């Protein structure tokens, strides 16, 4: 709520690991098809795994909270 009040976008940070580097590309292709706004922050290989960190922007949540503050109703 504080982020939205300050005009900042709501984000979630994820850390995942993969056996194969090609699966990182497949994940981001899937995000693109589903219109998920995700940005790769870091990827590195450690041992046999690829460790990936990415941030997803939560625009629908941000927009819903803004609309509430502007006096609009929300129906689920």
Backbone atoms as SQL, in Angstrom:
CREATE TABLE atoms (id INTEGER PRIMARY KEY, chain TEXT, resi INTEGER, resn TEXT, atom TEXT, x REAL, y REAL, z REAL);
INSERT INTO atoms VALUES
  (1, 'A', 1, 'UNK', 'N', 0.820, -1.178, 0.000),
  (2, 'A', 1, 'UNK', 'CA', 0.000, 0.000, 0.000),
  (3, 'A', 1, 'UNK', 'C', 0.874, 1.255, 0.000),
  (4, 'A', 2, 'UNK', 'N', 1.956, 1.213, 0.773),
  (5, 'A', 2, 'UNK', 'CA', 2.828, 2.384, 0.851),
  (6, 'A', 2, 'UNK', 'C', 3.448, 2.679, -0.513),
  (7, 'A', 3, 'UNK', 'N', 3.874, 1.622, -1.217),
  (8, 'A', 3, 'UNK', 'CA', 4.458, 1.834, -2.544),
  (9, 'A', 3, 'UNK', 'C', 3.478, 2.526, -3.478),
  (10, 'A', 4, 'UNK', 'N', 2.243, 2.063, -3.479),
  (11, 'A', 4, 'UNK', 'CA', 1.240, 2.661, -4.362),
  (12, 'A', 4, 'UNK', 'C', 0.984, 4.110, -3.957),
  (13, 'A', 5, 'UNK', 'N', 0.916, 4.348, -2.650),
  (14, 'A', 5, 'UNK', 'CA', 0.698, 5.717, -2.161),
  (15, 'A', 5, 'UNK', 'C', 1.828, 6.639, -2.601),
  (16, 'A', 6, 'UNK', 'N', 3.044, 6.093, -2.689),
  (17, 'A', 6, 'UNK', 'CA', 4.201, 6.878, -3.120),
  (18, 'A', 6, 'UNK', 'C', 4.354, 6.912, -4.642),
  (19, 'A', 7, 'UNK', 'N', 3.418, 6.262, -5.359),
  (20, 'A', 7, 'UNK', 'CA', 3.472, 6.245, -6.819),
  (21, 'A', 7, 'UNK', 'C', 4.414, 5.199, -7.385),
  (22, 'A', 8, 'UNK', 'N', 4.872, 4.270, -6.541),
  (23, 'A', 8, 'UNK', 'CA', 5.783, 3.218, -6.999),
  (24, 'A', 8, 'UNK', 'C', 4.990, 1.997, -7.456),
  (25, 'A', 9, 'UNK', 'N', 5.523, 1.308, -8.436),
  (26, 'A', 9, 'UNK', 'CA', 4.897, 0.097, -8.937),
  (27, 'A', 9, 'UNK', 'C', 5.099, -1.042, -7.931),
  (28, 'A', 10, 'UNK', 'N', 4.094, -1.896, -7.794),
  (29, 'A', 10, 'UNK', 'CA', 4.211, -3.081, -6.947),
  (30, 'A', 10, 'UNK', 'C', 5.000, -4.129, -7.727),
  (31, 'A', 11, 'UNK', 'N', 6.004, -4.710, -7.088),
  (32, 'A', 11, 'UNK', 'CA', 6.820, -5.740, -7.746),
  (33, 'A', 11, 'UNK', 'C', 6.986, -6.937, -6.822),
  (34, 'A', 12, 'UNK', 'N', 7.295, -8.069, -7.436),
  (35, 'A', 12, 'UNK', 'CA', 7.648, -9.282, -6.704),
  (36, 'A', 12, 'UNK', 'C', 8.992, -9.756, -7.244),
  (37, 'A', 13, 'UNK', 'N', 9.848, -10.196, -6.353),
  (38, 'A', 13, 'UNK', 'CA', 11.167, -10.696, -6.750),
  (39, 'A', 13, 'UNK', 'C', 11.163, -12.213, -6.560),
  (40, 'A', 14, 'UNK', 'N', 11.641, -12.931, -7.576),
  (41, 'A', 14, 'UNK', 'CA', 11.674, -14.386, -7.551),
  (42, 'A', 14, 'UNK', 'C', 13.100, -14.882, -7.773),
  (43, 'A', 15, 'UNK', 'N', 13.432, -15.975, -7.108),
  (44, 'A', 15, 'UNK', 'CA', 14.703, -16.668, -7.323),
  (45, 'A', 15, 'UNK', 'C', 14.362, -18.120, -7.619),
  (46, 'A', 16, 'UNK', 'N', 14.814, -18.588, -8.776),
  (47, 'A', 16, 'UNK', 'CA', 14.531, -19.960, -9.211),
  (48, 'A', 16, 'UNK', 'C', 15.813, -20.597, -9.738),
  (49, 'A', 17, 'UNK', 'N', 15.783, -21.910, -9.882),
  (50, 'A', 17, 'UNK', 'CA', 16.947, -22.584, -10.457),
  (51, 'A', 17, 'UNK', 'C', 16.488, -23.566, -11.531),
  (52, 'A', 18, 'UNK', 'N', 17.391, -23.779, -12.479),
  (53, 'A', 18, 'UNK', 'CA', 17.116, -24.635, -13.623),
  (54, 'A', 18, 'UNK', 'C', 18.269, -25.600, -13.834),
  (55, 'A', 19, 'UNK', 'N', 17.940, -26.760, -14.409),
  (56, 'A', 19, 'UNK', 'CA', 18.975, -27.716, -14.806),
  (57, 'A', 19, 'UNK', 'C', 19.636, -27.296, -16.105),
  (58, 'A', 20, 'UNK', 'N', 18.839, -26.711, -17.007),
  (59, 'A', 20, 'UNK', 'CA', 19.338, -26.355, -18.336),
  (60, 'A', 20, 'UNK', 'C', 19.115, -24.878, -18.608),
  (61, 'A', 21, 'UNK', 'N', 20.101, -24.238, -19.206),
  (62, 'A', 21, 'UNK', 'CA', 20.009, -22.815, -19.520),
  (63, 'A', 21, 'UNK', 'C', 18.869, -22.532, -20.492),
  (64, 'A', 22, 'UNK', 'N', 18.588, -23.448, -21.415),
  (65, 'A', 22, 'UNK', 'CA', 17.536, -23.234, -22.410),
  (66, 'A', 22, 'UNK', 'C', 16.163, -23.062, -21.748),
  (67, 'A', 23, 'UNK', 'N', 15.985, -23.597, -20.545),
  (68, 'A', 23, 'UNK', 'CA', 14.707, -23.464, -19.855),
  (69, 'A', 23, 'UNK', 'C', 14.467, -22.050, -19.336),
  (70, 'A', 24, 'UNK', 'N', 15.527, -21.297, -19.127),
  (71, 'A', 24, 'UNK', 'CA', 15.386, -19.892, -18.744),
  (72, 'A', 24, 'UNK', 'C', 14.716, -19.140, -19.892),
  (73, 'A', 25, 'UNK', 'N', 15.205, -19.383, -21.102),
  (74, 'A', 25, 'UNK', 'CA', 14.620, -18.748, -22.280),
  (75, 'A', 25, 'UNK', 'C', 13.164, -19.154, -22.445),
  (76, 'A', 26, 'UNK', 'N', 12.851, -20.421, -22.214),
  (77, 'A', 26, 'UNK', 'CA', 11.474, -20.897, -22.340),
  (78, 'A', 26, 'UNK', 'C', 10.560, -20.225, -21.322),
  (79, 'A', 27, 'UNK', 'N', 11.057, -20.013, -20.105),
  (80, 'A', 27, 'UNK', 'CA', 10.258, -19.337, -19.088),
  (81, 'A', 27, 'UNK', 'C', 9.896, -17.923, -19.532),
  (82, 'A', 28, 'UNK', 'N', 10.880, -17.178, -20.040),
  (83, 'A', 28, 'UNK', 'CA', 10.614, -15.804, -20.452),
  (84, 'A', 28, 'UNK', 'C', 9.783, -15.729, -21.727),
  (85, 'A', 29, 'UNK', 'N', 9.880, -16.728, -22.594),
  (86, 'A', 29, 'UNK', 'CA', 8.982, -16.798, -23.752),
  (87, 'A', 29, 'UNK', 'C', 7.542, -17.014, -23.282),
  (88, 'A', 30, 'UNK', 'N', 7.384, -17.868, -22.286),
  (89, 'A', 30, 'UNK', 'CA', 6.052, -18.111, -21.713),
  (90, 'A', 30, 'UNK', 'C', 5.499, -16.827, -21.089),
  (91, 'A', 31, 'UNK', 'N', 6.323, -16.118, -20.334),
  (92, 'A', 31, 'UNK', 'CA', 5.895, -14.845, -19.757),
  (93, 'A', 31, 'UNK', 'C', 5.429, -13.889, -20.852),
  (94, 'A', 32, 'UNK', 'N', 6.178, -13.828, -21.931),
  (95, 'A', 32, 'UNK', 'CA', 5.834, -12.928, -23.029),
  (96, 'A', 32, 'UNK', 'C', 4.473, -13.293, -23.627),
  (97, 'A', 33, 'UNK', 'N', 4.239, -14.582, -23.847),
  (98, 'A', 33, 'UNK', 'CA', 2.967, -15.042, -24.415),
  (99, 'A', 33, 'UNK', 'C', 1.800, -14.715, -23.487),
  (100, 'A', 34, 'UNK', 'N', 2.042, -14.786, -22.182),
  (101, 'A', 34, 'UNK', 'CA', 0.989, -14.541, -21.189),
  (102, 'A', 34, 'UNK', 'C', 0.903, -13.076, -20.779),
  (103, 'A', 35, 'UNK', 'N', 1.720, -12.242, -21.418),
  (104, 'A', 35, 'UNK', 'CA', 1.749, -10.802, -21.133),
  (105, 'A', 35, 'UNK', 'C', 2.104, -10.505, -19.677),
  (106, 'A', 36, 'UNK', 'N', 3.048, -11.298, -19.144),
  (107, 'A', 36, 'UNK', 'CA', 3.569, -11.069, -17.796),
  (108, 'A', 36, 'UNK', 'C', 4.769, -10.150, -17.925),
  (109, 'A', 37, 'UNK', 'N', 4.768, -9.072, -17.157),
  (110, 'A', 37, 'UNK', 'CA', 5.857, -8.091, -17.205),
  (111, 'A', 37, 'UNK', 'C', 6.952, -8.531, -16.230),
  (112, 'A', 38, 'UNK', 'N', 7.907, -9.304, -16.721),
  (113, 'A', 38, 'UNK', 'CA', 8.985, -9.819, -15.888),
  (114, 'A', 38, 'UNK', 'C', 10.325, -9.429, -16.495),
  (115, 'A', 39, 'UNK', 'N', 11.237, -9.015, -15.632),
  (116, 'A', 39, 'UNK', 'CA', 12.566, -8.603, -16.083),
  (117, 'A', 39, 'UNK', 'C', 13.633, -9.437, -15.392),
  (118, 'A', 40, 'UNK', 'N', 14.531, -9.962, -16.194),
  (119, 'A', 40, 'UNK', 'CA', 15.645, -10.738, -15.677),
  (120, 'A', 40, 'UNK', 'C', 16.612, -9.807, -14.949),
  (121, 'A', 41, 'UNK', 'N', 16.936, -10.156, -13.720),
  (122, 'A', 41, 'UNK', 'CA', 17.870, -9.365, -12.927),
  (123, 'A', 41, 'UNK', 'C', 19.258, -9.997, -12.964),
  (124, 'A', 42, 'UNK', 'N', 19.281, -11.331, -12.819),
  (125, 'A', 42, 'UNK', 'CA', 20.573, -12.000, -12.718),
  (126, 'A', 42, 'UNK', 'C', 20.409, -13.466, -13.099),
  (127, 'A', 43, 'UNK', 'N', 21.426, -14.001, -13.748),
  (128, 'A', 43, 'UNK', 'CA', 21.498, -15.448, -13.988),
  (129, 'A', 43, 'UNK', 'C', 22.950, -15.866, -13.863),
  (130, 'A', 44, 'UNK', 'N', 23.166, -16.972, -13.184),
  (131, 'A', 44, 'UNK', 'CA', 24.539, -17.464, -13.045),
  (132, 'A', 44, 'UNK', 'C', 24.515, -18.972, -12.845),
  (133, 'A', 45, 'UNK', 'N', 25.561, -19.597, -13.317),
  (134, 'A', 45, 'UNK', 'CA', 25.686, -21.037, -13.160),
  (135, 'A', 45, 'UNK', 'C', 26.548, -21.306, -11.939),
  (136, 'A', 46, 'UNK', 'N', 26.042, -22.188, -11.079),
  (137, 'A', 46, 'UNK', 'CA', 26.773, -22.592, -9.891),
  (138, 'A', 46, 'UNK', 'C', 26.620, -24.101, -9.771),
  (139, 'A', 47, 'UNK', 'N', 27.704, -24.827, -10.003),
  (140, 'A', 47, 'UNK', 'CA', 27.614, -26.282, -10.036),
  (141, 'A', 47, 'UNK', 'C', 26.844, -26.718, -11.255),
  (142, 'A', 48, 'UNK', 'N', 25.875, -27.583, -11.064),
  (143, 'A', 48, 'UNK', 'CA', 25.095, -28.082, -12.202),
  (144, 'A', 48, 'UNK', 'C', 23.852, -27.257, -12.482),
  (145, 'A', 49, 'UNK', 'N', 23.556, -26.283, -11.642),
  (146, 'A', 49, 'UNK', 'CA', 22.320, -25.508, -11.797),
  (147, 'A', 49, 'UNK', 'C', 22.563, -24.092, -12.279),
  (148, 'A', 50, 'UNK', 'N', 21.540, -23.565, -12.972),
  (149, 'A', 50, 'UNK', 'CA', 21.480, -22.154, -13.337),
  (150, 'A', 50, 'UNK', 'C', 20.557, -21.471, -12.345),
  (151, 'A', 51, 'UNK', 'N', 21.053, -20.452, -11.682),
  (152, 'A', 51, 'UNK', 'CA', 20.269, -19.689, -10.716),
  (153, 'A', 51, 'UNK', 'C', 19.839, -18.380, -11.377),
  (154, 'A', 52, 'UNK', 'N', 18.548, -18.104, -11.284),
  (155, 'A', 52, 'UNK', 'CA', 17.966, -16.958, -11.969),
  (156, 'A', 52, 'UNK', 'C', 17.188, -16.123, -10.959),
  (157, 'A', 53, 'UNK', 'N', 17.329, -14.820, -11.098),
  (158, 'A', 53, 'UNK', 'CA', 16.541, -13.887, -10.292),
  (159, 'A', 53, 'UNK', 'C', 15.826, -12.959, -11.261),
  (160, 'A', 54, 'UNK', 'N', 14.521, -12.780, -11.038),
  (161, 'A', 54, 'UNK', 'CA', 13.766, -11.867, -11.892),
  (162, 'A', 54, 'UNK', 'C', 12.730, -11.116, -11.056),
  (163, 'A', 55, 'UNK', 'N', 12.282, -10.005, -11.608),
  (164, 'A', 55, 'UNK', 'CA', 11.275, -9.168, -10.958),
  (165, 'A', 55, 'UNK', 'C', 10.049, -9.121, -11.853),
  (166, 'A', 56, 'UNK', 'N', 8.886, -9.301, -11.239),
  (167, 'A', 56, 'UNK', 'CA', 7.613, -9.212, -11.962),
  (168, 'A', 56, 'UNK', 'C', 6.873, -7.978, -11.473),
  (169, 'A', 57, 'UNK', 'N', 6.464, -7.151, -12.413),
  (170, 'A', 57, 'UNK', 'CA', 5.675, -5.955, -12.074),
  (171, 'A', 57, 'UNK', 'C', 4.211, -6.352, -11.977),
  (172, 'A', 58, 'UNK', 'N', 3.544, -5.907, -10.922),
  (173, 'A', 58, 'UNK', 'CA', 2.143, -6.271, -10.662),
  (174, 'A', 58, 'UNK', 'C', 1.232, -5.100, -10.989),
  (175, 'A', 59, 'UNK', 'N', 1.148, -4.772, -12.266),
  (176, 'A', 59, 'UNK', 'CA', 0.357, -3.628, -12.678),
  (177, 'A', 59, 'UNK', 'C', -1.125, -3.759, -12.314),
  (178, 'A', 60, 'UNK', 'N', -1.771, -4.920, -12.492),
  (179, 'A', 60, 'UNK', 'CA', -3.201, -5.006, -12.142),
  (180, 'A', 60, 'UNK', 'C', -3.471, -4.675, -10.663),
  (181, 'A', 61, 'UNK', 'N', -2.624, -5.137, -9.760),
  (182, 'A', 61, 'UNK', 'CA', -2.805, -4.825, -8.339),
  (183, 'A', 61, 'UNK', 'C', -2.618, -3.341, -8.092),
  (184, 'A', 62, 'UNK', 'N', -1.604, -2.774, -8.709),
  (185, 'A', 62, 'UNK', 'CA', -1.333, -1.342, -8.567),
  (186, 'A', 62, 'UNK', 'C', -2.541, -0.525, -9.049),
  (187, 'A', 63, 'UNK', 'N', -3.043, -0.897, -10.210),
  (188, 'A', 63, 'UNK', 'CA', -4.170, -0.178, -10.800),
  (189, 'A', 63, 'UNK', 'C', -5.429, -0.304, -9.938),
  (190, 'A', 64, 'UNK', 'N', -5.677, -1.498, -9.382),
  (191, 'A', 64, 'UNK', 'CA', -6.849, -1.710, -8.551),
  (192, 'A', 64, 'UNK', 'C', -6.787, -0.836, -7.286),
  (193, 'A', 65, 'UNK', 'N', -5.643, -0.778, -6.645),
  (194, 'A', 65, 'UNK', 'CA', -5.492, 0.042, -5.438),
  (195, 'A', 65, 'UNK', 'C', -5.666, 1.518, -5.777),
  (196, 'A', 66, 'UNK', 'N', -5.070, 1.951, -6.877),
  (197, 'A', 66, 'UNK', 'CA', -5.242, 3.347, -7.296),
  (198, 'A', 66, 'UNK', 'C', -6.713, 3.676, -7.529),
  (199, 'A', 67, 'UNK', 'N', -7.427, 2.765, -8.172),
  (200, 'A', 67, 'UNK', 'CA', -8.849, 2.980, -8.436),
  (201, 'A', 67, 'UNK', 'C', -9.656, 3.067, -7.148),
  (202, 'A', 68, 'UNK', 'N', -9.319, 2.230, -6.154),
  (203, 'A', 68, 'UNK', 'CA', -9.995, 2.303, -4.858),
  (204, 'A', 68, 'UNK', 'C', -9.802, 3.682, -4.243),
  (205, 'A', 69, 'UNK', 'N', -8.583, 4.166, -4.269),
  (206, 'A', 69, 'UNK', 'CA', -8.291, 5.473, -3.682),
  (207, 'A', 69, 'UNK', 'C', -8.964, 6.606, -4.445),
  (208, 'A', 70, 'UNK', 'N', -9.246, 6.381, -5.710),
  (209, 'A', 70, 'UNK', 'CA', -9.943, 7.392, -6.500),
  (210, 'A', 70, 'UNK', 'C', -11.462, 7.304, -6.332),
  (211, 'A', 71, 'UNK', 'N', -11.930, 6.349, -5.497),
  (212, 'A', 71, 'UNK', 'CA', -13.351, 6.223, -5.186),
  (213, 'A', 71, 'UNK', 'C', -14.119, 5.248, -6.040),
  (214, 'A', 72, 'UNK', 'N', -13.441, 4.491, -6.882),
  (215, 'A', 72, 'UNK', 'CA', -14.111, 3.507, -7.734),
  (216, 'A', 72, 'UNK', 'C', -14.331, 2.207, -6.969),
  (217, 'A', 73, 'UNK', 'N', -15.365, 1.475, -7.355),
  (218, 'A', 73, 'UNK', 'CA', -15.655, 0.175, -6.757),
  (219, 'A', 73, 'UNK', 'C', -14.904, -0.918, -7.493),
  (220, 'A', 74, 'UNK', 'N', -14.751, -2.048, -6.833),
  (221, 'A', 74, 'UNK', 'CA', -14.105, -3.208, -7.465),
  (222, 'A', 74, 'UNK', 'C', -15.028, -4.397, -7.295),
  (223, 'A', 75, 'UNK', 'N', -15.380, -5.054, -8.387),
  (224, 'A', 75, 'UNK', 'CA', -16.196, -6.243, -8.350),
  (225, 'A', 75, 'UNK', 'C', -15.357, -7.413, -8.811),
  (226, 'A', 76, 'UNK', 'N', -15.419, -8.483, -8.062),
  (227, 'A', 76, 'UNK', 'CA', -14.618, -9.656, -8.355),
  (228, 'A', 76, 'UNK', 'C', -15.453, -10.717, -9.034);
